[in-house]
Amino acid sequence: MAVDVNTTEGAPAVQDVAVALWTTGPGSGELRTEHLPSRGGGDAVVRTLWTGISRGTETLVSRGEVPAAEYERMRAPFQAGEFPFPVKYGYLSVGVVEDGPSAGRTVFALHPHQSRFVVPAAALAPVPDAVPARRAVLAGAVETAVNVLWDAQPQLGDRIAVIGAGMIGCATAAVARRIPGAEVVLIDVDETKRELADELGVGFAPASAPSEDFDVVIEASGRGEGLQLALRLAPTDGEVVVASWYGTAEVPLELGADFHSRRLTIRASQVGAVASARRGRRTTADRLALALRLLEDPAFDALLGGTSSWMRLPDVVAQLADGTADPLCHTIDWSAAEQGASTSASTMSDRSDS
């Protein structure tokens, strides 16, 4: 049952209660309180500092556009509820361990938007001291970028095109630029993204203009037009690595012309499993740890968008659904969320006593 979240100052802390976001219908979200489970021997209690909005996936969730055939595969690790609604979803959370192994440590977790939570300590990844907590919410995007590049396997000095200057495309370009001698070009229909490309230290080209030859082409636009452009830019006998997930949208392609004569390949890259080129030697934990180390580079701050208080999360759900949400990683500040949980817990208690 949903309850109002009251932020009256002076409310006593209630340590076993948390506030969480539930998406309850297309463009509709509610803040609900819940009691935390007791901590088991291998568990940790985490107080959330920041969560991040993964715009691509969370937009589909907010609209109810997760395909029914993908309900199970698209479950977040600590998701509650079921697609399409109501569902507690999200997977970019940074907090401090309050109780349990590594108490006092700042950690990253694949947990939905919630003020405090209890999870197995093994599900937490320590954030390096050199990475600010807010920047650490980008770990999921950078981990995806690492996987995409393991799939694409660029080489020294390659010319790399990344189509789509959203969070995943930008993260992929930012990681790819570390390859010695690589020339990375970010391509987008929005020419104002040139400034962002400059901040990341990569080139930029409008979607209407690129004509140069590329060795590696990565599609991260989430649009069929982006995939069609990727096929045009791919080298003969080359492949397009698709990082986009299109949800229930139809993606028509023109596969006539030179698609067959140039022997092109379309290959999906999905972060749910380690890329096949590394799967026998790296675990998902290894991949996430690498992503967090890469985030020591302050250039990634360019991928952080605006910030909202946790109390505004229902508004963010509406903005995701109507397409007006922050195009990069919008961050949620969970400061003072304990007061809201405490007061809501008192409301719950009063209602149950009446």
Order of alpha helices (4+ residues) and beta strands (2+ residues): beta-beta-beta-alpha-beta-beta-beta-beta-beta-beta-alpha-alpha-beta-alpha-beta-alpha-beta-beta-alpha-beta-beta-alpha-beta-alpha-beta-alpha
